[in-house]
């Protein structure tokens, strides 16, 4: 086996996995947090050290599949077995396509210092150059994201419709990038709305406080308030629309008051990412 420097191997595959996870999120229209992709890329970079183990083909493939499962779980969180397997399958396919392209480049062009070891890419360059190229690749990704992906301005108020079996209410919602409420079990995002504004459509058995939770239909959503962390009772909306974008599967956390003027609800980064992704993949002319 040729001489392989661990720092170069880990950092290079960290960057590659970060880029491949971006591609996976784009293909599946997944909202994501950059720090989770960075952490998942680090898992992949560390996992690239399996090339140093004396594994045959099938055990090596099994290790790579288990590593892919861990990477996607780190990147996109837990949303159930089926989404997890779907994320892993697409990530594995994207990684295989990249590995095929890298193998073709290595086989036909054989750039100096480039090696493929058990399907893992290694390029023998100095650490300063590797750090510089890593920073450059990240900046290019961020620039492409800003130029190509539509964004909704934060700190503004948007019309929101919330529908239940009892009807629909129209609210004004603030986009707060400092908030990111979500159901801890499913990972689905949540919005926060004032009880008074939802009174006409709240489920009949919805609790008045967290001490009287019914057995079904209500979740506790952790949120941060001015007075510190809190748990708010929440229900899953049958319909939820912000502006002209419908958002299925979103929870509505109910609070006595938000203390703001001009709005009765707020939504955070996760919902903002969903809106951005939907706008990005809309067909021309589609509302």
C-alpha positions as CSV (number, residue, x, y, z in Angstrom):
1,X,0.0,0.0,0.0
2,X,1.3,3.5,-0.8
3,X,2.1,6.0,1.9
4,X,-1.0,7.8,3.0
5,X,-1.1,10.8,5.4
6,X,-4.1,10.6,7.7
7,X,-4.7,14.3,7.9
8,X,-4.9,14.7,4.2
9,X,-7.1,11.6,3.8
10,X,-9.6,12.7,6.5
11,X,-9.8,16.4,5.5
12,X,-10.1,15.6,1.8
13,X,-13.0,13.1,2.3
14,X,-14.6,15.5,4.8
15,X,-14.9,18.1,2.1
16,X,-16.0,15.5,-0.5
17,X,-18.8,14.2,1.8
18,X,-19.9,17.7,2.6
19,X,-20.4,18.4,-1.1
20,X,-22.1,15.0,-1.7
21,X,-24.5,15.7,1.1
22,X,-25.3,19.1,-0.5
23,X,-26.1,17.2,-3.7
24,X,-28.3,14.7,-1.8
25,X,-30.3,17.5,-0.1
26,X,-30.7,19.2,-3.5
27,X,-31.9,16.0,-5.3
28,X,-34.4,15.2,-2.5
29,X,-35.5,18.8,-1.8
30,X,-34.5,18.4,1.8
31,X,-34.1,21.4,4.2
32,X,-30.8,21.2,6.0
33,X,-28.6,22.9,8.5
34,X,-25.1,23.7,7.4
35,X,-23.6,22.7,10.7
36,X,-25.2,19.2,10.4
37,X,-23.7,18.7,7.0
38,X,-20.3,19.8,8.3
39,X,-20.6,17.3,11.2
40,X,-21.7,14.5,8.8
41,X,-18.8,15.3,6.5
42,X,-16.5,15.0,9.5
43,X,-18.0,11.5,10.2
44,X,-17.4,10.6,6.6
45,X,-13.8,11.9,6.7
46,X,-13.1,9.9,9.9
47,X,-14.8,6.8,8.3
48,X,-12.5,7.0,5.3
49,X,-9.8,5.5,7.5
50,X,-11.5,2.1,6.9
51,X,-9.1,1.9,3.8
52,X,-6.4,1.1,6.3
53,X,-8.2,-2.0,7.5
54,X,-7.4,-5.4,5.8
55,X,-11.0,-5.9,4.7
56,X,-12.2,-8.1,1.8
57,X,-14.8,-6.9,-0.7
58,X,-18.0,-7.8,1.1
59,X,-17.1,-6.7,4.7
60,X,-15.7,-3.5,3.2
61,X,-19.0,-2.9,1.4
62,X,-20.9,-3.5,4.6
63,X,-18.8,-1.1,6.5
64,X,-19.4,1.6,3.8
65,X,-23.1,1.0,4.0
66,X,-23.1,1.4,7.8
67,X,-21.0,4.5,7.5
68,X,-23.5,6.0,4.9
69,X,-26.3,5.3,7.3
70,X,-24.5,7.1,10.1
71,X,-23.6,10.0,7.8
72,X,-27.1,10.6,6.6
73,X,-28.5,10.3,10.1
74,X,-26.1,13.0,11.3
75,X,-26.8,15.2,8.3
76,X,-30.6,15.1,8.1
77,X,-31.7,13.8,11.5
78,X,-34.3,11.2,12.4
79,X,-37.6,11.3,10.5
80,X,-38.4,7.6,10.6
81,X,-36.9,4.5,9.0
82,X,-38.3,5.0,5.5
83,X,-36.9,8.6,5.0
84,X,-33.6,7.5,6.6
85,X,-33.2,4.7,4.1
86,X,-34.2,6.9,1.3
87,X,-31.6,9.6,2.2
88,X,-29.0,6.8,2.6
89,X,-29.8,5.3,-0.8
90,X,-29.6,8.6,-2.6
91,X,-26.4,9.5,-0.8
92,X,-24.9,6.1,-1.6
93,X,-25.8,6.5,-5.3
94,X,-24.4,10.0,-5.5
95,X,-21.2,8.8,-3.8
96,X,-21.0,5.9,-6.2
97,X,-21.3,8.2,-9.2
98,X,-18.6,10.4,-7.8
99,X,-16.4,7.4,-7.1
100,X,-16.9,6.2,-10.7
101,X,-16.0,9.6,-12.1
102,X,-12.9,9.8,-9.9
103,X,-11.9,6.3,-10.9
104,X,-12.2,7.2,-14.6
105,X,-10.1,10.3,-14.1
106,X,-7.5,8.3,-12.2
107,X,-7.5,5.5,-14.8
108,X,-7.3,7.6,-17.9
109,X,-5.5,10.7,-16.8
110,X,-3.6,9.5,-13.7
111,X,-3.0,13.0,-12.1
112,X,0.2,13.1,-10.1
113,X,-0.4,12.3,-6.4
114,X,-4.0,11.1,-7.0
115,X,-4.9,7.6,-5.8
116,X,-8.0,5.4,-5.4
117,X,-7.7,3.1,-2.4
118,X,-10.6,0.7,-1.9
119,X,-12.9,3.2,-3.6
120,X,-11.7,6.1,-1.4
121,X,-10.1,9.1,-3.0
122,X,-6.7,10.3,-1.8
123,X,-4.7,13.2,-3.3
124,X,-1.2,13.8,-2.0
125,X,-1.1,17.6,-1.5
126,X,0.3,19.7,1.3
127,X,-1.9,20.6,4.3
128,X,-1.8,24.4,3.7
129,X,-3.0,23.8,0.1
130,X,-5.7,21.4,1.3
131,X,-7.0,24.0,3.8
132,X,-6.9,26.7,1.1
133,X,-8.8,24.6,-1.4
134,X,-11.3,23.5,1.3
135,X,-12.0,27.1,2.2
136,X,-12.3,28.0,-1.5
137,X,-14.7,25.1,-2.2
138,X,-16.9,26.1,0.8
139,X,-17.0,29.8,-0.4
140,X,-18.0,28.7,-3.9
141,X,-20.8,26.5,-2.5
142,X,-22.1,29.4,-0.4
143,X,-21.9,31.8,-3.3
144,X,-23.8,29.4,-5.6
145,X,-26.4,28.9,-2.9
146,X,-26.9,32.6,-2.6
147,X,-27.0,33.2,-6.4
148,X,-29.1,30.2,-7.4
149,X,-31.4,29.6,-4.5
150,X,-34.3,32.0,-3.9
151,X,-34.6,33.4,-0.4
152,X,-37.3,35.0,1.7
153,X,-36.2,38.0,3.7
154,X,-36.0,37.4,7.4
155,X,-37.5,39.8,10.0
156,X,-40.5,40.5,7.8
157,X,-44.2,39.5,8.4
158,X,-46.0,37.1,6.1
159,X,-49.6,35.9,5.8
160,X,-50.1,32.5,7.3
161,X,-53.2,30.1,7.0
162,X,-53.7,27.3,9.5
163,X,-56.4,24.7,8.9
164,X,-57.8,22.0,11.1
165,X,-60.9,19.9,11.0
166,X,-62.8,22.9,12.6
167,X,-61.9,25.4,9.9
168,X,-59.1,27.8,8.8
169,X,-57.7,31.0,10.3
170,X,-55.5,33.6,8.8
171,X,-52.7,35.1,10.8
172,X,-49.7,37.4,10.4
173,X,-46.4,35.5,11.0
174,X,-42.9,36.9,11.7
175,X,-39.9,35.1,10.1
176,X,-37.4,34.8,13.0
177,X,-34.1,33.2,11.9
178,X,-33.1,32.9,15.6
179,X,-35.9,30.4,16.2
180,X,-36.0,26.8,15.0
181,X,-38.9,25.0,16.8
182,X,-39.4,21.3,15.8
183,X,-40.9,18.1,17.1
184,X,-38.1,16.2,18.8
185,X,-39.6,12.8,17.8
186,X,-40.2,13.2,14.1
187,X,-37.9,16.1,13.4
188,X,-40.7,17.9,11.7
189,X,-40.6,21.7,11.9
190,X,-43.1,23.8,13.9
191,X,-44.5,27.3,13.9
192,X,-45.6,29.1,17.1
193,X,-49.0,30.9,17.3
194,X,-51.0,32.7,19.9
195,X,-53.9,30.8,21.5
196,X,-56.3,33.7,21.1
197,X,-55.7,33.8,17.3
198,X,-56.3,30.0,17.1
199,X,-59.3,29.8,19.4
200,X,-61.8,29.1,16.5
201,X,-59.9,26.1,15.1
202,X,-58.2,24.5,18.1
203,X,-59.0,20.8,18.4
204,X,-61.8,20.1,20.9
205,X,-59.5,18.2,23.4
206,X,-56.6,20.6,23.1
207,X,-55.1,21.2,26.6
208,X,-55.1,24.5,28.4
209,X,-51.7,23.8,29.8
210,X,-48.9,21.2,29.5
211,X,-50.0,19.4,32.7
212,X,-53.3,18.2,31.1
213,X,-52.0,16.6,27.9
214,X,-54.4,14.1,26.3
215,X,-53.1,10.7,25.2
216,X,-53.1,11.4,21.5
217,X,-52.7,14.2,19.0
218,X,-50.7,16.6,21.1
219,X,-46.9,17.0,21.2
220,X,-44.6,19.0,23.4
221,X,-42.4,21.4,21.4
222,X,-39.3,22.8,23.0
223,X,-38.9,26.6,22.3
224,X,-36.7,29.4,23.6
225,X,-38.5,32.4,25.0
226,X,-37.3,35.7,26.6
227,X,-37.6,34.0,30.0
228,X,-35.7,30.9,28.9
229,X,-36.5,27.4,27.5
230,X,-40.1,26.2,27.6
231,X,-42.3,23.4,26.4
232,X,-45.4,24.3,24.4
233,X,-48.3,22.0,23.5
234,X,-48.7,21.5,19.7
235,X,-50.9,19.8,17.1
236,X,-50.2,18.9,13.5
237,X,-52.0,21.2,11.1
238,X,-54.2,19.7,8.4
239,X,-53.2,22.6,6.1
240,X,-50.6,25.3,6.6
241,X,-49.7,27.9,4.1
242,X,-47.2,30.8,4.3
243,X,-47.7,33.3,1.5
244,X,-48.3,31.2,-1.6
245,X,-46.4,28.1,-0.3
246,X,-48.2,25.1,1.2
247,X,-46.2,23.3,3.9
248,X,-47.5,19.8,4.8
249,X,-46.7,18.0,8.0
250,X,-45.9,21.2,10.1
251,X,-46.8,21.3,13.8
252,X,-48.4,24.4,15.4
253,X,-47.1,25.1,18.9
254,X,-49.6,27.2,21.0
255,X,-48.5,29.9,23.3
256,X,-50.6,32.3,25.5
257,X,-48.9,35.3,23.8
258,X,-45.9,36.2,21.7
259,X,-45.7,39.8,23.0
260,X,-45.2,41.3,19.5
261,X,-47.0,43.9,17.6
262,X,-48.5,43.2,14.2
263,X,-48.2,39.5,14.2
264,X,-49.8,36.5,16.0
265,X,-47.4,33.7,14.9
266,X,-43.8,33.2,14.0
267,X,-41.7,30.6,12.1
268,X,-38.0,29.9,12.1
269,X,-35.2,28.6,10.0
270,X,-36.4,25.1,9.3
271,X,-39.7,26.4,7.8
272,X,-37.8,29.1,6.0
273,X,-35.6,26.4,4.4
274,X,-38.7,24.5,3.3
275,X,-40.2,27.6,1.6
276,X,-36.8,28.2,-0.1
277,X,-36.6,24.7,-1.4
278,X,-40.2,24.7,-2.6
279,X,-39.7,27.9,-4.5
280,X,-36.4,26.6,-6.0
281,X,-38.1,23.5,-7.4
282,X,-41.4,25.1,-8.6
283,X,-42.2,24.8,-12.2
284,X,-42.4,28.0,-14.2
285,X,-45.8,29.6,-13.7
286,X,-46.6,27.4,-10.7
287,X,-47.9,29.2,-7.7
